[in-house]
Amino acid sequence: MFHHVDHPIIRERLTQIRSVDSETPAFRHALHDVAQMMCFSVTANLETKSIEVETPLTKTQGYGLAHRVVLVPILRAGVGMMNGFTEILTEASVGYIGLYRDEETLQPHAYYCKLPDHTAESDVILIDPMLATGGSAADAADELKKAGANRIRFVCLIAAPEGVAAFEARHPDIPIYSAALDEKLNENAYIFPGLGDAGDRYFGT
């Protein structure tokens, strides 16, 4: 299921991110802001458990997360969004999945996967700024399921309709959260109108 995470400030920051005039520092700052704001929508339905807490006056009932949280950015661009999530989910563990896209075949290739031992028992948030063809995100989700994860949600900054359809075809059980659904993929499989290459712009390469 596709979830459009909308907010006036997200819209404003996303405009900065899209702009060709935004240099690396401005791009990073705006991306961090959007990720941090998206975190609240992405985690809104996490399961909680009742716990007892002692205030300065008395004991009362409070809440804790029912499961540990694991953040898994897809290298390298996903790192740019991860920091916004870790500022809210300070207790979260972090894993990494490395994928690159062959520029000729457009197919993703995995080169790295390191996940926490408790991934299978955790709520897992898979992070990548771009959902273009959907291949990389779907392959990363395959890796998470191989590790036993069954509570996964995918977060991106912008998505193409083709990528959403491809991801949902392979993983209909994983919700997608995105700040924007763009028009299409162009002939080079770049999201249009898009924002260019998120990794290059975030890392200044």
Secondary structure, 3 states (H helix, E strand, C coil): CEEECCCHHHHHHHHHHHCCCCCHHHHHHHHHHHHHHHHHHHCCCCCEEEEEEECCCCEEEEEEECCCEEEEEEECCCHHHHHHHHHHCCCCEECEEEEEECCCCCCEEEEEEECCCCHHHCEEEEECCEECCCHHHHHHHHHHHHCCCCCEEEEEEEECHHHHHHHHHHCCCCCEEEEEECCEECCCCCEECCCCCHHHHHHCC
